[in-house]
Amino acid sequence: MRQSPLRRALVPVVTATLLLAPASALAAAPMPFRDPSLPLATRIDDLLSRLTADEKISLLHQYEPAIPRLGIGVFKTGTEALHGVAWSTDYDANGAVVKADGTVFPQAIGLASTWDPALVKQVGAAVGQEARGFNARNPTLWGLNLWAPVVNLLRDPRWGRNEEGYSEDPHLTGELATAYGRGIQGDDPRYLQAAPTLKHYLAYNNEVDRDTSNSSVPPKILHDYDEQAFKIPLQNGAANAVMPSYNLVNGRPNTVSPDLGGLLRKWAPQDIAVVSDAGAPSNLVNSEKYYTTKAEADAAAIKAGLDSFTDNDTNGSITVAAVKEALGKGLLTMADVEKADRHLLSLRFRLGEFDPPGRNPYADITPAVINSPGHQALARKAADEQVVLLRNNANALPLDAARNKKVAVVGPLSDTLYEDWYSGAMPYRVTPKQGIAGRLGASGTVTSSEGVDRIALKDLATGRYLTAPGTAGKVTAGPTTAGTAESFDVYDWGAGKNTLRAAANGKFLGYSGGALVNDADQPSGWFVQQQLKLDAQPDGSYVLEYAGNEVAEPWFGPNRFAVVGADGTLTISAPDAAHATKFGREVLTSGVGSAVAAAKDADTAVVVVGSMPFINGREANDRTSTELAPAQRALIEAVQKANPHTVVVVENSYPTTGWDTLSVPGIVWTSHAGQETGHAVADVLFGDVDPAGRLTQTWYAADAGLPSILDYDIAKTGMTYQYYRGKPLYPFGYGLSYTSFRYGAPRAARVGSAVEVSVDVTNTGGRTGTDVVQLYSKESGVQRLRDFARVTLAPHETRAVRLSVPVADLATWDVAQERSVVAAGLHEFSVGRNAAELSAPQPVYVPGERSTPRDLSRPTQAQNFDDYSGTTLTDTAKTSGTSVAAVAGSWLAFRNVALYGPTRFTASVSTVEPAHVTVHLDSPAGRVLGTAAVPATGDRYAYTTVTADLAKAAGRHDVYLTFDGPVNLATFSLR
């Protein structure tokens, strides 16, 4: 979810209509809606009957105002809680900042890498408790409807928000989302501790043009892949709300998808609310131009199933005015408004808001739970379990503390921890350097270096050096010699992006209204204004280029380059390098040199590299590359040359390429794992914890060959382990241990309504270790994860691990029947340690449905093709329906069709210019049965029926439809 840059500042000042209800109102005689003995529906009916029309409408905005006359307080949908309660900055009565630091657990991608639903549920429970604690502190700022987890599937490693999701696999994602959601909800049968919201429905995996891009997803991929991540936790009752995403799916904005009031609510066993992403309702009119007025747009969203409008920050009056206009024009009825209110009130009732004191077991939770010792210990356990051992040549790891008394810990992430956009503020930070130093204790020593160059920048025209003040302020060109104030540490994050930290005060340089100032603890903010580039020029000089996110915004203006003004102040005021100030880049201290000096005499060198979560891709910014930053690669190579016993810690939140060409013997991966990251790194490096984390994504060997990030047909593009046919750098499910495991031959059989598979797993090593046993099925050439189990074994211990999959879960989408079908016949099952290392397949007969020839004599939705080229999917109407959008040269294929001498082709089509649809047999250039002329209909939503006589054909054939111009094809038949 994007929030405006002012949003966090606006929240605490909301008063007026958002005031809590006065105690006098609560002293009145209890009304039926406050009677817990009544059925929920009765209580909601009673409360709705007491609300005025204005009050009912007011509940549709994210900030639901108090209704003092009924003793009802403010309610806010939406508190970010991906890996801890986020945005935890409060303000006191005088407006001063009060840090309210909750426990920061590993990023979602890290939690997923544990493959441990029980642990993830514990983390969710802790987050739900802390949400209650924050809510008790300030209910206006922290609501109990939590916007987590994110279940968008990680089909492309370049997605900027990769860190927020769990996996490229729907089953693993669904299981972990179920665990996290149930943890947040708590285990009480009546009350919710907090209410989790699944984000972001649907097929959302790119940031570029995300509010206007169309995810064209064929039905089979849509139903078997993208929907499953939402369906599983909803069916398991582990979510109480869903947030639609900004993008369009098959031509229609998700904010008005009919699934909001349809599929989503059919899947859930209990009532759910649907809450918009920030600003998405306004996008319908503004960027998407799907509707002309906000009244039309808001009415359409409500009718589609949207309940809560996250729009215009805290100002609900714009939504209220639009809804009132829609009511006045007959676009909505008050029954539509009440329907949305019911979903929202149901949430509030289950949170215990309207019940007497003493009934809700979660109401007594106080702020004392925030960052409690128990939660700190859980954060360490989660950080431990998510570490993945990627390489361990010649048993370079674990380190023996007795033989490693002197350890060098170097690299740009060696002594810092970074937060991300959805992190809370860490209450404390254990860096890798601190964790390793603590593990060695007084008997060992740690040498260190960040491995970054310390430079000075000299204005070549004047000979003056850029100078940063000792306290935050403007950078200027001052003295003609370089001292501490003229020193800057340069961090290379790849793709040409740098950050500069002033040695004068340890703060990062950032853009501030034209000037550059040294005032940031770390790169952060919506626009990340600390992003800079040092651009080398042909004459050997350098210019400084501003590279913050807003440079892509049309309002930012033309200037991107730094100029030293007549008064010496450094400002971003030149449109290009030719008009920028030229600098000499003088290296005062070599980062590589200092790291090598720290490492060369150490028993082991640990190089900590990785990403900066605000720079290397995040919300609103996709990655252009997954390669390790060049300076970080050079650092690893130099340190290893100086000390052959070098191991690498990769701290980032997405698959990274390039490791196959680095020869370091030991590599471990961790997400940005929160406050306990350093302890976890030390725990694994020294073998106090066996690395049991496993990758939840395919790590591709290189960026080359990856398809467009906007292409969502993973079957066509060959993305994820399900469809990838190349050799990955590391496969899905991969991870090493400090011990070894042997798998016996799996035993598979159908038992009742499930297929059960057991396999004997033996720890063949000399130490206790944990492995993740994975069960895969294969149908029609597609491999799918079906079950998994973490198993911890003592040395030489053997255990029978039992895995199972319900037969019903083997169903896949049948485009001909437009439903999920379990195919009768032999299904293959394999067990292994990852998707590329599997046992011989075990065939099991599964009863189901037999395939039959396709019948095109009845009206067939064109989207239900078997293959295609050059087409996309679009909306048939704004409310419902999907059509194929064809262009000249594109085609559709329908396989194994039974033809009985059809004589006529009939199709429902629209087009803005005349075109033709031709029916072929067996290939796009095969025998022509007939051609239908498509006249211009004047509007893409204006459909007409066209026909064509067909030459007779009989038998089994593949039928192809080809197009010589733009046509939207909704349905067709051959009769």
Secondary structure, DSSP 8 states (H G I E B T S, - for coil): ----TTHHHHGGG--GGG----HHHHTS---GGG-TTS-HHHHHHHHHHHS-HHHHHHTTBSEE--BGGGTB--EEEEEE-SSS----EEE-TTS-EEE--------HHHHHTT--HHHHHHHHHHHHHHHHHHHHH-TTT--SEEE--B------TT-TTGGG---S-HHHHHHHHHHHHHHHH-S-SS--SSEEEEEEESS----TTTTT-EE---HHHIIIIITHHHHHHHHTT--SEEEE-SSEETTEEGGG-TTTTTHHHHH-SS--EEB--TTHHHHTTTTS--SSSHHHHHHHHHHHT--BB--STT--HHHHHHHHHHHHTTS--HHHHHHHHHHHHHHHHHTTTTS-TTS-TTTT--GGGTT-HHHHHHHHHHHHHT-EEEEEGGG--S--TTT-SEEEEESTTTT-----TT----SS---HHHHHHHHHGGG-EEEEE---EEEEEEETTT--BEE--SSS-B-EE--SS--GGG-EEEEE-STT-EEEEETTTS-EEEEETTEEEEEESSS-TTTTTT-EEEEE-TTS-EEEEE--GGGGSTTS-S--EEEE-TTSBEEEEESSGGGS--EEEEEEE-HHHHHHHHHTTSSEEEEEEE--TTTSSBTTB--S--B--HHHHHHHHHHHHH-SSEEEEEE-SS--B-GGG---SEEEEE---GGGHHHHHHHHHTTSS------SS-B-S-STT---TT---HHHHT-HHHH--S--SB-TT--B-SS-EEE---EEEEETTEEEEEEEEEE-SSS-EEEEEEEEEEETTEEEEEEEEEEEE-TT-EEEEEEEEEGGGG-EEETTTTEEE-B-EEEEEEEEEETTEE---EEEEE--B----B--SS-EETT--SEEES-EEEESSSSS-EEEEE-TT-EEEEEEEEEE---EEEEEEE-SS-EEEEEEESSTTSEEEEEEEE---SSTT--EEEEEE----EEEEEEEEEESS-EEEEEEEE-
